[in-house]
Amino acid sequence: MVIVSRQNPLVKELAALHDKKGRRARGSFLVEGTKMVREAFSAGMHIVRVIVREDYAGETFCPPAAVLGRDAFAAVSDEKTPQGILAEVAIPAAGVRPPEGRCVLLDGLQDPANVGAIIRTAVAAGYGEIYLADCADPFSPKSVRASMSGVFFARLMQGTRDELLSAIDVPLIAADMDGENAFSFQPSEKFCLAVGSEGNGLSRQVRERAAFTVRIPMDERTESLNAAVSAGILMYALRAGTFHERR
């Protein structure tokens, strides 16, 4: 049977996952597209159910829980050009705990696309644990899409600044324009890179806790970089720890 009405209880239930309140209530989030659904399965995520559009002819990975008509699927999808498949995935239980290696603290980032992009880069660069203080929800559709499956492989820990800072028992390195050159800085093997929002930077609480401050050297005509770009550059520069400025 094909569900065609936007008012169907299942359609409403899935559409509610667009909002943080709905995701918290159900403890799940949406993943869209063949590649992302496939990677959710490959990563061992708990798949609550798979939903397909009536004209979808690709791989489903498991028997779909429901088939939706085009209009009903559009009410659930957050994509501009939906591929016709999505999965409801359980949000992993991730209590706040001390890091096991290099990690990142995101402080007050409100752009979900930036949060997702940083998660993507962090996983690629070997920063498997990410602490989020007063940030956009990493499980929002925009963040999940920007993470390109990074949310499946990073341990994402959300909490108050006090709670997160108490758990981070490695040197905290703050990203700030007044810091020392990140390309000549040599951190310890384990550390936490703290990145603030583009508009407000790092909070006073995080600044005061930081053991070190680093910056990205830039042309004097450039005031700042996008938060996700800055975080990516710093993650790789600090991981290498042996780069030197060539200016």
NORTA-V82670 format. One line per field, one symbol per residue. phi: phi as a letter, one per 40 degrees, with the letter a starting at -180 (. if undefined). Layout:
phi = ???
//
This chain:
phi = .ccbccccdcccccccccbdccccccgaabbbgdcccdcccccgccccabbbccccbccbgadccabbcdcccccccbccbdcgaabcbccccbccacccacabbcbgcbccccdccccdcdcccgbcbbbbbfbdccbcdccccccfgdccbbcbbbicccccccccbbdcbccaccccdccbcbcccbabcbbbcccbgccddcdccccabbbccbdccbcabddccdccccccccccgbcbcbb
//
